Amino acid sequence: MPTLPPDQIQVPDRRTRPVVAGVDPDPPEDPPDVSRSRRRRKWGRRLLLAFSGLFVGLPVLLILLGSVLPVWVTSYMLQSPVRPVQHDWVPREQIAEVARRAVVAAEDQKFWDHHGFDVEALQKAYQRNRRGGRIRGGSTISQQTAKNLFLWPGGGYFRKGLEAGLTVAIELAWSKERILEVYLNSAEFGPGVYGVEAAAQRYFGKPAAKLSAFEAARLAAVLPSPRKWRVQAPGRYVQQRAAWIQRQMGYAGRPAPVEDDEPEPPPGEEPGDEGIDGRRGPVVPAVLAPAAPTAEPNEPAPSAPSPPAETDAEPAPAEPPADPPAESPAADTSAAP
């Protein structure tokens, strides 16, 4: 086989692309405006992915840490209008059993059976709200724990969707005992009072481990609306609800042997999502009108005098007063001499 001299051997350059017919080997570069737009979209996608990862990953990380570490601060504590807040974390061993039973009896009697959502309670709440009765949320202790830890007061489908996702994550990562422990340490029992330990010290001057059944029921009675209902000097409805909770605690989650419905609050005291400051709106004092005079039993009611009739005729001149009658001289009654 003949060989070529070294100066005639052509080595292909791998850095060059083969020329294809009809294709420009060196296409023109993009204009500067198009290039900047592409870079912006690229960075926008990266920021969106980073924000999504932080939005999803941070709560998941906090939930995993919360399964073993105390929860010292929550979203609701950071948004509280009262400063400083009162909060003391205590483990479940330092919480009276009656306090645990009272909260379950008051807020979520199927807590130990469901997986984060009480479907039957949600259906009943939906039907009741459609009939125009007192609005009920149907939230479980797991849902309230997720809301207290990560979300904000108020309603809306967006917040409810976040609450549902966080509830699923909490139910998967935590045991029921842990969920109840965190709830008892994060629930609000009064303006700026968070956790059962701080509430027991504030209202009864004792630790949560020494609460009685009566005191635990009183604390649980205000949970739906802790900024409106009071533990100390409670109204009639809070007293009735506390008594109902004590009866429910005796059933230990079993159906009541007799009809024992939860008492209804009077108008104007219904619980609700009241917002950060715990108020629905400004309080406007009533303006009282003066009471109309009441008539005596046997006398007709006084009527207002009617105004004089207006006429076009001129009024008649007033007559001059009559002269007084002349006095007659006194008769001489003396006898003649």
Buried (B, 14 or more C-beta within 10 A) or exposed (E): EEEEEEEEEEEEEEEEEEEEEEEEEEEEEEEEEEEEEEEEEEEEEEEEEEEEEEEEEEBEEBBEEBBEEEBEEBBBBEEBEBEEBBBBBBEBEBBBEBBBBBBBBBBBBBBEEBEBBBEEBBEEBEEBBEEEEEEBBBBBBBBBBBBBBBBBBEEEEEBBEBBEEBBBBBBEBBEBEBBBBBBBBBBBBBBBBBBBBBBBBBBBEEBBBEBEBBBBBBBBBBBBBBBBBBBEEBBEBBBBBBBBBBEBBEBEBEEEEEEEEEBEBEEEBBBEBBBEEBEEEEEEEEEEEEEEEEEEEEEEEEEEEEEEEEEEEEEEEEEEEEEEEEEEEEEEEEEEE
